[in-house]
Amino acid sequence: MWSILIVDDEEGMRHFLLKTFLPRCHFVAAAGSAEEGAELMRERRVDLIILDISLPGKSGLTWLKELREQGYSGDVIFITAFANLDTAIEALRAGASDFILKPFRVAQIMNAVRLCHERARLARENYVLRRSLASSPAHPMGLVGTSAVVQQLSATLRRIAPVSSTVLLHGESGTGKELAARALHALGPRCQGPFVPVNCASVSPEVMESELFGHAKGAFTGAVKAREGLFYYAQGGTLFFDEIAELPAAVQAGLLRVSEDLKIRPVGSQQEFPVDVRIIAATSRSLPHEVEAGRFRRDLYYRLEVLQVELPPLRTHKEDIPALVEHFAAMLAPSLGVERLVVSETQMRYLMEYDWPGNVRELRNLVERSLILGELNVSALYAQPATHHRAAAANADLESLEKQHILSVVDSVGGDKSRAAQLLGVSRRTLERRYAEWSIR
């Protein structure tokens, strides 16, 4: 499914290359000059450019240098009938992937293109794999349970997976929002494409725009070369925004433009590139509340909530706890090198009576700890069977302590919130949100 742009001022060479690649590629276009090639690239991004060095007007070398500065990082194969060692070195320094002398055989140009394709494929797959391993649980899980709420969730995901509309997943922390996003991806027509997750709360606001859209060389201090963003790596697949409420305001505007125009512009570049990505977003907070508080764009919220799915907390389907415990134990035991977990009736009763404020994630963590210790550690919950009211009271106490701690740290640095945020290990945006929730100026 590769796309190629041929730029050569010789009509016979353009015809020869078009005839060679049209049956083999998803998209092939040809231009007689760098200026014509630039016009074509404004309409769509290409994976590879076969470029003549000697062109009327702007030379191939000059145009390649401009493309690299604008953020294009695709492969470029130079072809020329007049070349020497100095020209070849200059071409490679400018960012060329290969250098071929005219006349050449079909097998020669095909081999060069094949090598470029393979390098690009491996680089893209490795990048996506690294992100998936870094952000996804070490032991991915399926939708486990036979309760009515889990069956309804499964049916909803199956029903909306085939469409390309944006999906907004909402649920408490630990309910499995990324799991649901991965299920939507796996059940849909983009399942062969990449699933690229990004946690909006873990990426610094200063680099989020570059992380998503890429950047051109010299776009900011430290941008010594152009870099592709996550939208590029998610091409043909799914880009999952976890904790979307944490997305900085400036990047919210950029995401709205992309969702409407299906084009991205790398930071510091004048070039726009089309994208083919399904967007799935998730949040544990109320986006309507964030909109009313002025922290989230109203138009972006309406764009995201085309399809909305609510993830149920574990306390609403406790009948699935035995199946979940068995599932986690069977999944984790081999990797931990331990025996299967034995759960007594009394221990299971404790698990069924507990309200699980941390939801399925909390249950999984309990099973993992218990496997390591050799027995189900119910003491990690409460000494007596917990109730929802007791858990709520405990959370209220923790929030009160958190508020006192944060205010004391801010006071200790003379009200400097940026410095206080650094000491607390949170972003300035998170600190401001806490103040807004407490209605403190």
Legacy VTK file of the C-alpha trace (Angstrom):
# vtk DataFile Version 3.0
C-alpha trace
ASCII
DATASET POLYDATA
POINTS 441 float
0.000 0.000 0.000
2.925 2.363 -0.585
2.609 5.766 -2.303
5.319 7.136 -4.614
5.963 10.515 -6.232
8.195 10.632 -9.342
9.841 13.971 -10.145
11.819 14.080 -13.405
11.844 16.558 -16.287
12.226 13.800 -18.902
8.800 12.655 -20.079
10.153 9.275 -21.188
11.615 8.581 -17.709
8.341 9.595 -16.016
6.383 7.259 -18.311
8.841 4.395 -17.688
8.658 4.751 -13.892
4.875 5.165 -13.888
4.514 1.980 -15.944
6.869 0.190 -13.519
5.180 1.195 -10.256
1.478 1.723 -11.020
0.672 -2.031 -10.864
2.707 -2.449 -7.690
1.757 0.544 -5.500
-1.351 2.009 -3.937
-0.694 5.486 -5.354
1.813 6.796 -7.923
2.034 10.343 -9.284
4.551 12.149 -11.503
5.745 15.744 -11.871
8.182 17.493 -14.209
9.680 19.903 -11.666
10.206 20.413 -7.939
7.512 23.078 -7.953
4.972 20.680 -9.489
6.018 18.011 -6.989
5.456 20.405 -4.083
1.936 21.130 -5.365
1.138 17.427 -5.484
2.456 16.934 -1.947
0.112 19.617 -0.646
-2.726 17.295 -1.611
-1.383 14.107 -0.042
1.627 12.718 1.754
3.771 10.155 -0.087
6.018 7.485 1.397
8.776 7.736 -1.215
10.039 10.301 -3.742
12.080 9.240 -6.789
13.809 12.518 -7.593
16.062 13.695 -10.410
18.906 15.931 -9.208
18.977 18.153 -12.314
15.597 19.822 -12.752
14.452 23.045 -14.429
14.142 25.795 -11.829
14.747 24.426 -8.330
17.210 21.524 -8.239
16.393 18.198 -6.622
19.019 18.750 -3.928
17.613 22.159 -2.995
14.064 20.807 -2.820
15.088 17.839 -0.679
16.750 20.161 1.848
13.532 22.222 2.000
11.411 19.091 2.458
13.554 17.912 5.370
13.316 21.316 7.039
9.523 21.269 6.625
9.211 17.937 8.401
9.117 15.370 5.586
10.984 12.262 6.738
9.987 9.806 4.013
12.511 8.104 1.755
14.048 9.857 -1.268
15.904 8.047 -4.053
18.006 10.320 -6.283
18.399 9.464 -9.966
20.718 11.334 -12.363
22.659 10.947 -15.596
25.375 13.393 -14.509
27.038 12.740 -11.196
30.343 12.495 -9.426
31.459 11.471 -5.966
30.971 14.955 -4.506
27.381 15.090 -5.789
26.605 11.673 -4.333
28.023 12.662 -0.934
26.049 15.920 -0.931
22.861 14.013 -1.788
23.338 11.543 1.049
24.112 14.350 3.501
20.911 16.102 2.427
18.967 13.015 3.478
18.755 10.840 0.375
18.092 7.144 0.954
19.802 5.978 -2.235
21.571 7.286 -5.347
21.138 5.639 -8.766
22.817 6.535 -12.065
20.863 6.618 -15.336
20.325 4.497 -17.300
19.228 1.795 -14.880
17.340 -1.481 -15.114
13.901 -2.183 -13.674
15.400 -4.659 -11.203
17.806 -1.989 -9.924
15.170 0.639 -9.122
12.775 -1.995 -7.777
15.427 -3.286 -5.384
16.143 0.247 -4.112
12.431 0.887 -3.530
12.019 -2.489 -1.820
14.836 -1.715 0.616
13.328 1.693 1.441
9.940 0.090 2.022
11.382 -2.544 4.324
13.350 0.001 6.395
10.303 2.227 6.775
8.082 -0.710 7.739
10.500 -1.950 10.385
11.036 1.531 11.819
7.301 2.124 12.074
6.535 -1.285 13.597
9.361 -0.960 16.126
8.182 2.492 17.192
4.585 1.377 17.647
5.701 -1.780 19.473
7.874 0.197 21.905
4.987 2.518 22.724
2.567 -0.373 23.149
4.903 -2.240 25.490
5.588 0.917 27.497
1.965 1.966 27.908
-0.078 -1.229 27.956
-0.324 -3.670 30.848
2.331 -6.382 30.944
-0.470 -8.952 30.788
-3.284 -7.804 28.501
-6.696 -9.091 29.459
-9.959 -9.698 27.663
-13.472 -8.714 28.669
-14.040 -11.308 31.376
-17.426 -11.952 32.958
-20.948 -13.124 32.300
-22.852 -10.374 34.108
-25.489 -8.366 32.263
-23.383 -5.167 32.315
-20.304 -6.886 30.839
-22.379 -8.600 28.173
-24.007 -5.279 27.299
-20.597 -3.597 27.091
-19.320 -6.364 24.806
-22.348 -6.001 22.552
-21.899 -2.220 22.380
-18.233 -2.508 21.442
-19.001 -5.068 18.746
-21.724 -2.840 17.336
-19.645 0.352 17.047
-16.256 -1.211 16.157
-16.886 -1.411 12.368
-17.601 2.323 11.936
-14.952 5.037 11.665
-16.635 7.556 13.989
-14.786 8.962 16.989
-15.502 7.200 20.297
-15.382 8.681 23.801
-14.909 6.163 26.621
-15.853 7.290 30.120
-15.368 5.464 33.384
-13.679 5.506 36.749
-9.966 4.865 36.992
-9.193 1.166 36.639
-12.354 0.160 34.768
-10.439 -0.872 31.626
-10.803 2.028 29.200
-7.658 1.140 27.252
-8.849 -2.469 27.121
-12.114 -1.281 25.549
-10.184 0.890 23.072
-8.031 -2.067 22.048
-11.163 -4.188 21.633
-12.675 -1.553 19.319
-9.480 -1.566 17.281
-9.233 -5.371 17.129
-12.890 -5.807 16.138
-12.836 -3.106 13.448
-11.616 -2.862 9.846
-8.381 -1.187 11.008
-7.261 -4.218 13.017
-4.282 -4.792 10.684
-3.096 -1.235 11.284
-1.253 0.072 14.367
-2.876 0.832 17.727
-0.994 3.824 19.149
-1.815 4.911 22.730
-0.844 8.265 24.234
-1.473 9.191 27.873
-2.262 12.902 27.865
-1.491 13.158 31.593
2.034 11.761 31.270
3.323 13.918 28.406
4.605 17.401 29.208
2.361 20.153 27.739
5.452 21.763 26.189
6.141 18.757 23.936
2.631 17.367 23.412
2.073 19.181 20.101
5.361 17.878 18.689
4.602 14.401 20.063
1.314 14.265 18.175
2.007 16.174 14.964
5.795 15.918 14.613
8.117 18.857 14.005
10.363 20.341 11.354
14.098 20.754 11.746
14.868 23.855 13.810
11.248 24.258 14.960
12.489 24.814 18.511
15.656 24.527 20.552
16.906 20.965 20.336
15.013 20.103 17.127
18.200 19.167 15.264
16.267 17.087 12.744
12.706 16.612 11.575
10.592 14.057 13.423
7.300 12.338 12.671
4.490 12.471 15.240
2.098 9.858 16.577
-0.509 10.662 13.926
1.981 9.484 11.303
2.740 6.256 13.163
-0.989 5.574 13.608
-1.711 5.865 9.864
-4.277 3.284 8.829
-4.969 2.396 12.452
-6.166 3.878 15.745
-4.801 6.707 17.897
-5.971 6.355 21.501
-5.997 9.450 23.736
-6.090 8.310 27.349
-7.060 10.950 29.947
-8.096 13.355 27.182
-9.204 15.924 29.780
-5.514 16.593 30.502
-4.809 17.705 26.917
-3.419 21.288 26.923
-5.699 23.977 25.497
-3.382 24.796 22.577
-3.236 21.149 21.537
-7.019 20.815 21.904
-7.363 23.340 19.069
-4.931 21.358 16.911
-6.751 18.092 17.574
-10.056 19.710 16.604
-8.573 20.841 13.273
-7.206 17.378 12.539
-10.502 15.684 13.369
-12.301 18.033 10.957
-9.771 18.400 8.104
-7.934 15.043 8.411
-4.648 16.896 7.886
-1.728 17.595 10.201
0.943 20.270 10.130
4.214 19.486 11.956
5.402 22.142 14.392
7.478 24.735 12.528
6.411 23.501 9.088
4.269 25.103 6.394
3.490 21.706 4.890
0.249 19.869 5.630
-0.072 16.093 5.377
-3.300 14.066 5.141
-3.944 11.450 7.811
-6.089 8.331 7.934
-6.579 7.611 11.637
-9.502 6.665 13.864
-9.519 8.628 17.122
-10.640 7.030 20.384
-10.510 9.103 23.573
-10.999 8.174 27.226
-11.450 10.074 30.461
-12.223 9.365 34.085
-13.524 12.910 34.566
-16.737 14.561 33.418
-15.978 16.375 30.174
-19.218 18.416 30.350
-18.039 19.643 33.769
-14.595 20.441 32.317
-16.286 22.356 29.486
-18.365 24.441 31.904
-15.229 25.130 33.971
-13.470 26.444 30.856
-10.782 23.753 30.864
-11.937 21.843 27.786
-13.134 23.124 24.423
-16.865 22.715 23.888
-16.499 22.160 20.129
-13.879 19.449 20.664
-16.104 17.727 23.225
-18.972 17.581 20.727
-16.553 16.257 18.111
-15.354 13.467 20.400
-18.684 12.320 21.792
-20.143 11.101 18.502
-20.226 7.678 20.148
-19.961 7.488 23.930
-19.434 4.321 25.956
-19.668 4.101 29.738
-17.327 1.607 31.434
-19.031 0.080 34.510
-17.278 0.147 37.914
-16.578 -3.275 39.410
-18.994 -2.716 42.319
-21.883 -2.842 39.792
-21.015 -6.367 38.588
-19.485 -8.149 41.555
-20.807 -11.464 40.283
-17.870 -11.387 37.817
-15.253 -11.292 40.609
-14.745 -15.106 40.837
-14.177 -15.316 37.069
-11.832 -12.316 37.152
-9.775 -13.766 40.015
-9.437 -17.075 38.178
-8.528 -15.266 34.958
-5.847 -13.078 36.543
-4.375 -15.965 38.520
-4.120 -18.190 35.442
-2.631 -15.355 33.407
-0.068 -14.133 35.954
1.093 -17.364 37.612
3.281 -18.665 34.711
5.192 -15.395 34.333
5.754 -15.185 38.100
6.871 -18.812 38.295
4.349 -19.697 41.008
1.494 -22.132 41.519
-2.158 -21.299 40.924
-3.931 -19.290 43.630
-6.287 -21.080 46.021
-9.211 -18.967 47.262
-11.338 -20.143 50.179
-15.055 -19.444 50.507
-14.378 -16.980 53.338
-11.793 -15.096 51.292
-14.126 -14.957 48.307
-16.880 -13.575 50.523
-14.537 -10.748 51.565
-13.819 -10.025 47.918
-17.510 -9.981 47.057
-18.351 -7.605 49.924
-15.577 -5.115 49.191
-16.550 -2.139 46.989
-13.353 -1.889 44.907
-12.733 1.861 44.556
-9.788 0.971 42.283
-12.022 -1.282 40.176
-10.677 -4.166 38.068
-7.124 -2.816 38.207
-7.191 -3.004 42.012
-8.414 -6.614 41.864
-5.685 -7.560 39.409
-3.004 -5.984 41.614
-4.350 -7.849 44.653
-4.163 -11.173 42.790
-0.608 -10.458 41.659
0.536 -9.575 45.191
-1.184 -12.668 46.559
0.502 -14.940 44.014
3.897 -13.568 45.029
3.144 -13.949 48.764
1.673 -17.428 48.326
-1.839 -16.699 49.626
-4.726 -14.355 48.951
-3.900 -11.253 50.956
-7.351 -9.928 51.922
-5.747 -7.845 54.681
-4.619 -5.517 51.903
-8.241 -4.424 51.635
-9.892 -3.804 55.017
-9.789 -5.722 58.276
-13.585 -6.137 57.995
-15.781 -6.339 54.911
-15.857 -2.836 53.419
-18.874 -0.869 52.340
-19.161 1.814 49.708
-19.761 4.427 52.420
-16.596 3.412 54.257
-14.573 3.620 51.049
-16.067 7.054 50.322
-15.165 8.245 53.819
-11.620 6.956 53.411
-11.336 8.791 50.087
-12.606 11.989 51.706
-9.938 11.740 54.420
-7.264 11.219 51.775
-8.477 14.247 49.801
-8.363 16.398 52.938
-4.792 15.297 53.662
-3.821 15.892 50.045
-5.224 19.427 50.162
-3.364 20.244 53.377
-0.111 18.886 51.950
-0.402 20.785 48.661
-1.274 24.075 50.370
1.655 23.723 52.780
4.082 23.093 49.896
2.780 26.109 47.967
3.068 28.230 51.106
6.646 27.034 51.721
7.790 28.432 48.334
6.051 31.764 48.756
3.085 30.941 46.522
5.209 29.982 43.478
2.913 27.371 41.920
5.389 26.360 39.208
8.032 25.577 41.831
5.467 23.860 44.046
4.314 21.682 41.132
7.917 20.573 40.589
8.307 19.664 44.250
5.003 17.787 44.235
5.886 15.917 41.031
2.816 17.117 39.117
2.209 19.543 36.259
1.269 23.177 36.832
-2.011 22.429 35.023
-2.862 19.666 37.532
-2.102 22.004 40.449
-4.324 24.738 38.987
-7.116 22.208 38.540
-6.874 21.238 42.203
-7.172 24.922 43.199
-10.185 25.319 40.923
-11.846 22.278 42.495
-11.260 23.797 45.956
-12.487 27.235 44.713
-9.249 28.854 45.929
-7.779 31.838 44.119
LINES 1 442
441 0 1 2 3 4 5 6 7 8 9 10 11 12 13 14 15 16 17 18 19 20 21 22 23 24 25 26 27 28 29 30 31 32 33 34 35 36 37 38 39 40 41 42 43 44 45 46 47 48 49 50 51 52 53 54 55 56 57 58 59 60 61 62 63 64 65 66 67 68 69 70 71 72 73 74 75 76 77 78 79 80 81 82 83 84 85 86 87 88 89 90 91 92 93 94 95 96 97 98 99 100 101 102 103 104 105 106 107 108 109 110 111 112 113 114 115 116 117 118 119 120 121 122 123 124 125 126 127 128 129 130 131 132 133 134 135 136 137 138 139 140 141 142 143 144 145 146 147 148 149 150 151 152 153 154 155 156 157 158 159 160 161 162 163 164 165 166 167 168 169 170 171 172 173 174 175 176 177 178 179 180 181 182 183 184 185 186 187 188 189 190 191 192 193 194 195 196 197 198 199 200 201 202 203 204 205 206 207 208 209 210 211 212 213 214 215 216 217 218 219 220 221 222 223 224 225 226 227 228 229 230 231 232 233 234 235 236 237 238 239 240 241 242 243 244 245 246 247 248 249 250 251 252 253 254 255 256 257 258 259 260 261 262 263 264 265 266 267 268 269 270 271 272 273 274 275 276 277 278 279 280 281 282 283 284 285 286 287 288 289 290 291 292 293 294 295 296 297 298 299 300 301 302 303 304 305 306 307 308 309 310 311 312 313 314 315 316 317 318 319 320 321 322 323 324 325 326 327 328 329 330 331 332 333 334 335 336 337 338 339 340 341 342 343 344 345 346 347 348 349 350 351 352 353 354 355 356 357 358 359 360 361 362 363 364 365 366 367 368 369 370 371 372 373 374 375 376 377 378 379 380 381 382 383 384 385 386 387 388 389 390 391 392 393 394 395 396 397 398 399 400 401 402 403 404 405 406 407 408 409 410 411 412 413 414 415 416 417 418 419 420 421 422 423 424 425 426 427 428 429 430 431 432 433 434 435 436 437 438 439 440
